[in-house]
């Protein structure tokens, strides 16, 4: 496969995964913001969304304050923001079009139709209810595209690069959600383990569609360390860091077998997998969840660079 085609597939998956992530954190922010201000709804919610998306500096270059309107506009519809839902879908379509011969007709039709539907949206007059429906539509687009890929693509290098892009982006998103909750979302005056804390951790589980899974696995009330365990170390959870790196490890190994050569991406994937497999949630909290996640984000960025240098250049 040409490196350019591999890059198109890899970034199509990353941009779609990022659009899905943005839709999920905005949906959760709307839920949190609907709470009375005396119970935690308010500005801290919108600041945390910007931090989760990793665009704090870019946001404040354009907006002095994180309010519901400015954050929704910036993360959903701002074409000048390369990390907005609008930009992610535009770039996913551009990459999908460039790598169209490596995709199936069902995949291209879905992403192309989604882009044209997005351009027809009346974003100026969109109220909260309409915006919530828009976010559901975004999630449905990505779910349908992903299902089309799984059901129609050959299991060859094209499929492996698509899965790699999605897994690397998903791991980054899950880590950022956890880090922001731990450091920014809970007001100083609130009790850890209190009602607001419980509601926010439950909201995070909803963000990653894992609330039901949590109760199946732990059969307990929502507790921060168990949520972290589910989203970091549990390989059964599709969005957990462990699960994402099982996908990364498996598909980099398949590429190595197909191309007859191993390299930095295979070694780094194995290193991260082994580090996660040997960790315990008790040790992670004792040494610092923020420090652990910061280290993981660095490893994940290095993984992305290794894939690019080995296959996409």
NORQUINOR-V754921 format. One record per residue. RES is the residue in three letters. PHI is phi in radians with two decimals (none if undefined). Layout:
((RES,PHI) (RES,PHI))
This chain:
((UNK,none) (UNK,-1.13) (UNK,-1.05) (UNK,-1.14) (UNK,-1.16) (UNK,-1.06) (UNK,-1.13) (UNK,-1.05) (UNK,-1.17) (UNK,-1.01) (UNK,-1.40) (UNK,-1.00) (UNK,-1.12) (UNK,-1.14) (UNK,-1.18) (UNK,-1.18) (UNK,-1.10) (UNK,-1.18) (UNK,-1.08) (UNK,-1.09) (UNK,-1.05) (UNK,-1.09) (UNK,-1.07) (UNK,-1.22) (UNK,-1.28) (UNK,-1.22) (UNK,-1.07) (UNK,-1.18) (UNK,-1.12) (UNK,-1.08) (UNK,-1.17) (UNK,-1.16) (UNK,-1.18) (UNK,-1.33) (UNK,-1.26) (UNK,-1.02) (UNK,-1.06) (UNK,-1.21) (UNK,-1.92) (UNK,2.07) (UNK,-1.23) (UNK,2.55) (UNK,-1.08) (UNK,-1.02) (UNK,-1.05) (UNK,-1.27) (UNK,-1.10) (UNK,-1.19) (UNK,-1.14) (UNK,-1.07) (UNK,-1.15) (UNK,-1.04) (UNK,-1.33) (UNK,1.24) (UNK,-2.23) (UNK,-1.01) (UNK,-1.10) (UNK,-1.11) (UNK,-1.11) (UNK,-1.32) (UNK,-1.20) (UNK,-1.93) (UNK,-2.28) (UNK,-1.29) (UNK,-2.46) (UNK,-1.53) (UNK,-1.99) (UNK,-0.98) (UNK,-1.16) (UNK,-1.18) (UNK,-1.24) (UNK,-1.07) (UNK,-1.11) (UNK,-1.17) (UNK,-1.54) (UNK,-1.76) (UNK,-2.13) (UNK,-1.32) (UNK,-1.20) (UNK,-1.42) (UNK,-1.61) (UNK,-1.15) (UNK,-1.85) (UNK,-1.36) (UNK,-1.02) (UNK,-0.98) (UNK,-1.16) (UNK,-1.10) (UNK,-1.19) (UNK,-1.12) (UNK,-1.27) (UNK,-1.09) (UNK,-1.13) (UNK,-1.07) (UNK,-1.20) (UNK,-1.13) (UNK,-1.18) (UNK,-1.15) (UNK,-1.84) (UNK,-1.09) (UNK,-1.19) (UNK,-1.65) (UNK,-1.89) (UNK,-1.58) (UNK,-1.06) (UNK,-1.12) (UNK,-1.15) (UNK,-1.14) (UNK,-1.04) (UNK,-1.13) (UNK,-1.26) (UNK,-1.23) (UNK,-1.09) (UNK,-1.09) (UNK,-1.11) (UNK,-1.19) (UNK,-1.15) (UNK,-1.05) (UNK,-1.17) (UNK,-1.51) (UNK,-1.20) (UNK,-1.58) (UNK,-1.34) (UNK,-1.23) (UNK,-1.75) (UNK,-1.42) (UNK,-1.44) (UNK,-1.10) (UNK,-1.13) (UNK,-1.12) (UNK,-1.17) (UNK,-1.06) (UNK,-1.16) (UNK,-1.08) (UNK,-1.12) (UNK,-1.09) (UNK,-1.11) (UNK,-1.05) (UNK,-1.09) (UNK,-1.17) (UNK,-1.04) (UNK,-1.18) (UNK,-1.08) (UNK,-1.20) (UNK,-1.07) (UNK,-1.10) (UNK,-1.11) (UNK,-1.09) (UNK,-1.09) (UNK,-1.16) (UNK,-1.63) (UNK,-2.14) (UNK,-1.50) (UNK,-1.11) (UNK,-1.49) (UNK,-2.29) (UNK,-1.12) (UNK,-1.07) (UNK,-1.13) (UNK,-1.13) (UNK,-1.17) (UNK,-1.09) (UNK,-1.17) (UNK,-1.07) (UNK,-1.04) (UNK,-1.11) (UNK,-1.22) (UNK,-1.13) (UNK,-1.18) (UNK,-1.13) (UNK,-1.07) (UNK,-1.05) (UNK,-1.14) (UNK,-1.07) (UNK,-1.08) (UNK,-1.17) (UNK,-1.03) (UNK,-1.12) (UNK,-1.15) (UNK,-1.16) (UNK,-1.04) (UNK,-1.17) (UNK,-1.87) (UNK,-2.02) (UNK,-1.35) (UNK,-1.42) (UNK,-1.05) (UNK,-1.02) (UNK,-1.37) (UNK,-1.53) (UNK,-1.45) (UNK,-1.15) (UNK,1.61) (UNK,-1.38) (UNK,-1.09) (UNK,-1.16) (UNK,-1.03) (UNK,-1.04) (UNK,-1.09) (UNK,-1.24) (UNK,-1.15) (UNK,-1.11) (UNK,-1.09) (UNK,-1.09) (UNK,-1.06) (UNK,-1.16) (UNK,-0.97) (UNK,-1.82) (UNK,0.92) (UNK,-2.23) (UNK,-1.16) (UNK,-1.12) (UNK,-1.05) (UNK,-1.00) (UNK,-1.21) (UNK,-1.13) (UNK,-1.32) (UNK,-1.80) (UNK,0.82) (UNK,-2.59) (UNK,-1.17) (UNK,-1.27) (UNK,-2.19) (UNK,-0.93) (UNK,-1.23) (UNK,-1.35) (UNK,-1.06) (UNK,-1.09) (UNK,-1.06) (UNK,-1.10) (UNK,-1.60) (UNK,-1.90) (UNK,-1.91) (UNK,-1.49) (UNK,-1.26) (UNK,-1.39) (UNK,-1.53) (UNK,-1.01) (UNK,-1.74) (UNK,-1.24) (UNK,-1.07) (UNK,-1.09) (UNK,-1.09) (UNK,-1.03) (UNK,-1.41) (UNK,-1.17) (UNK,-1.14) (UNK,-1.05) (UNK,-1.09) (UNK,-1.13) (UNK,-1.42) (UNK,-1.21) (UNK,-1.14) (UNK,-1.11) (UNK,-1.13) (UNK,-1.09) (UNK,-1.16) (UNK,-1.20) (UNK,-1.68) (UNK,1.26) (UNK,-2.73) (UNK,-1.73) (UNK,-2.76) (UNK,-1.05) (UNK,-1.15) (UNK,-1.15) (UNK,-1.16) (UNK,-1.22) (UNK,-1.04) (UNK,-1.15) (UNK,-1.09) (UNK,-1.15) (UNK,-1.03) (UNK,-1.16) (UNK,-1.13) (UNK,-1.20) (UNK,-1.13) (UNK,-1.57) (UNK,-1.50) (UNK,-2.20) (UNK,-1.17) (UNK,-1.11) (UNK,-1.14) (UNK,-1.11) (UNK,-1.21) (UNK,-1.18) (UNK,-1.47) (UNK,2.04) (UNK,-1.10) (UNK,-1.07) (UNK,-1.13) (UNK,-1.10) (UNK,-1.18) (UNK,-1.02) (UNK,-1.11) (UNK,-1.13) (UNK,-1.05) (UNK,-1.13) (UNK,-1.10) (UNK,-1.19) (UNK,-1.13) (UNK,-1.12) (UNK,-1.10) (UNK,-1.06) (UNK,-1.12) (UNK,-1.14) (UNK,-1.08) (UNK,-1.08) (UNK,-1.22) (UNK,-1.44) (UNK,-2.22) (UNK,-1.86) (UNK,-1.69))
